[in-house]
Amino acid sequence: MKLLYLHGLNSKLSDEKREVLERYGRVFAPDINYSDKHFQPDLILKEFPNTEFNVVMGSSMGALNAYAISEIIGRPALLFNPPLVKYSEIEFSHTFTRGLSPKHILLGGSDDVVNASETLNFLGKNLRKSELDIKVLPRLGHRIPIDVFTDQVKEFFKDVCA
């Protein structure tokens, strides 16, 4: 299985979280500079022209891009605190099989960076686009602790591979 993981703004995939992901497959986690351009799913996909990903994951700004990539390639996504109000549809080459792709979304009810209400509002307006599994943890902030990350990844793969 090939997993694309996209880190957040001014962040990187930690070794601890990489170890969790490697239990499920080969991890591709590019270093992305979001300082000039936050939304760049087209540029990210162009880095991997010959790679077919089975799942897409991301946190924060990476989750925004992972959401778009999931839509483009028609693959399941696990998204941690995605700022979806910054999303816009883009046209991409039709070399991918498109379709409805399931998305597991974890939102922090106490996130002071990404407003969970705004994300839920966006999702409410786009319900026909994807199969959604949304979880809001009231005390979760923007950072995802390793135990929460591990549990969500395990649950995601249990559902996706069932």
Stockholm file with secondary structure:
# STOCKHOLM 1.0

chainA/1-162         MKLLYLHGLNSKLSDEKREVLERYGRVFAPDINYSDKHFQPDLILKEFPNTEFNVVMGSSMGALNAYAISEIIGRPALLFNPPLVKYSEIEFSHTFTRGLSPKHILLGGSDDVVNASETLNFLGKNLRKSELDIKVLPRLGHRIPIDVFTDQVKEFFKDVCA
#=GR chainA/1-162 SS CEEEEECCTTCCCCHHHHHHHHTTSEEECCCCCCSSCSCCHHHHHHTCTTCCCSEEEEETHHHHHHHHHHHHHTCCEEEESCCGGGCCCCCCCSCSCCCCCCEEEEEETTCSSSCHHHHHHHHHHTTTTCCEEEEEETTCCSSCCHHHHHHHHHHHHHHHTC
#=GC SS_cons         CEEEEECCTTCCCCHHHHHHHHTTSEEECCCCCCSSCSCCHHHHHHTCTTCCCSEEEEETHHHHHHHHHHHHHTCCEEEESCCGGGCCCCCCCSCSCCCCCCEEEEEETTCSSSCHHHHHHHHHHTTTTCCEEEEEETTCCSSCCHHHHHHHHHHHHHHHTC
//
